[in-house]
Amino acid sequence: MSIDPGSVNIAAADMLSAFQRRVAGIPYERKGILYSEMFFLYLCVQAAKPSRVVESGRARGQSTLLLSTIFSDLPIVSIESDPHSPDVQVAQERLRGRGNVSLRFGDATRILPAEVRQGDAVLIDGPKGFRGLRLALRLLATGKLKQIFVHDCAFGSEERGFLDAHLRGALYSDSIEFARIARALDAACWADMPLDRRFDGERPPHAYGYGLACIPFDPTASYRTLFARAVVAGIRSRFAHSIASHG
């Protein structure tokens, strides 16, 4: 398995129209993953050929519904932490009748390390920040995943800086080269996106969207060591933000 930004962009140009037809009619739900980001995930996953897709963080079911549609022949397992959230009913209604979707509740940081299977593709859209990154590293340490996806690793974020410093081969959905091809998928989302993350095709920002990271498994990486480093980085981040908020 080998993927790189160039091959993803070539595949995006070839498959954009087919993907657009496949997700047509699925309305955008606020707080949801962008269509272009899910297109990026779809293209990367083609190299891994998973037997199951697992999602951590369901919210209002936008990513779950898209996963169920674009991977209609695969089981989709979706884990949400808060069974009392007002988003739960919205997600359940949107996903009604989706036979390949299993909805679960619980703490993914406890559930997934024990239950992840060989060949799973995993999308982490909660927990956020360094907690989500630590979960990704724990799952990679099992050796069972060929790749894992972490949402909200935006350009300029501390989590993105950690990935760039310590993990070779990570790919990101927010590259402008990819956005030039895929942004047409997000016409219904632009109003909900921050101004500095939109792209009108003429004056691009530094990065597009919210930043979905694809982290391929590297057999030479010491994920347990990286997990420890992520713990330290997270503590430093919280301390710095605490000082800033009280300064």
Buried (B, 14 or more C-beta within 10 A) or exposed (E): EEBEEEBBBEBBEEBBEEBBEBBEEBEBBEEBBBBBBBBBBBBBBBBBEBEBBBBBBBBBBBBBBBBBBBBEEBBBBBBBBEEEBEBBEBBEEBBEEBEBBEBBBEEBBEBBEEEBEEEBBBBBBBBBBBBBBBBBBBBBBBEBBBBBBBBBBBBEBBBBEBBBEBBEBBBBBBBBBBBBBBBBBBEEBBEBBEEEBBBEEEEBBEBBBBBBBBBBBEEEBEBEEBBEBBEEBBEEBEEEEEEEEEE
